[in-house]
Amino acid sequence: QVSGGDDEIQQLQKALLDYLDENTEIDASLVFSRKFYVAQWFRDTTMETEKAIKSQKDEDSSEGTHHAKDVETTGQIMHRAESRKKFLRSIIRTAPSQFSTLKMNSDTVDYEDACLIVRYLASMRPFAQSFDIYLTQ
């Protein structure tokens, strides 16, 4: 279970990274998996931000006016993206051996939980969300 915070996705990502870090001694490939996930999440955050801002600009240009509400939502998008990037940068800067000092409830994540987290996070990706469209076409 994830405590009700601002960003449950970020908490799940941290739990998965904790699990991967704990098991790097068993399987050395988990070090690369951990780095891949961090890089992919950083890229996803950047892409989501760019798409959201572009869609808002397209809406503004089609309406011909600029609303203060749109500026506020753009600010919220940027703030959320920066907080996610800050979290990922802190993970990147932390050496795997030091990462264990930052752990939060990682002892409750086992293999089955890690698989469930990976499936959930993968379902949030754009390809997984649009798979039915691809299949229909």
ZIQUI-V702936 format. One record per backbone hydrogen bond with DSSP energy under -0.5 kcal/mol. NH is the residue of the N-H (numbers start at 1). CO is the residue of the C=O. Records with the same first field share a line. If there is no record, write none. Layout:
# ZIQUI-V702936
NH = CO + CO
This chain:
# ZIQUI-V702936
5 = 3
11 = 7
12 = 8
13 = 9
14 = 10
15 = 11
16 = 12
17 = 13
18 = 14
19 = 15
20 = 16
21 = 17
22 = 18
23 = 19
24 = 21
26 = 23
27 = 23
30 = 27
31 = 28
32 = 28
33 = 29
34 = 30
35 = 31
36 = 32
37 = 33
38 = 34
39 = 35
40 = 36
41 = 37
42 = 38
43 = 39
44 = 40
45 = 41
46 = 42
47 = 43
48 = 44
49 = 45
50 = 46
51 = 47
52 = 48
53 = 49
54 = 50
55 = 51
56 = 52
57 = 53
58 = 54
59 = 55
60 = 56
61 = 57
62 = 58
63 = 59
64 = 60
67 = 65
71 = 67
72 = 68
73 = 69
74 = 70
75 = 71
76 = 72
77 = 73
78 = 74
79 = 75
80 = 76
81 = 77
82 = 78
83 = 79
84 = 80
85 = 81
86 = 82
87 = 83
88 = 84
89 = 85
90 = 86
91 = 87
92 = 88
93 = 89
94 = 90
98 = 95
99 = 95
100 = 96
101 = 98
102 = 99
103 = 100
108 = 105
109 = 106
110 = 108
114 = 110
115 = 111
116 = 112
117 = 113
118 = 114
119 = 115
120 = 116
121 = 117
122 = 118
123 = 119
124 = 120 + 121
125 = 122
129 = 125
130 = 126
131 = 128
134 = 130
135 = 131
136 = 132
137 = 133
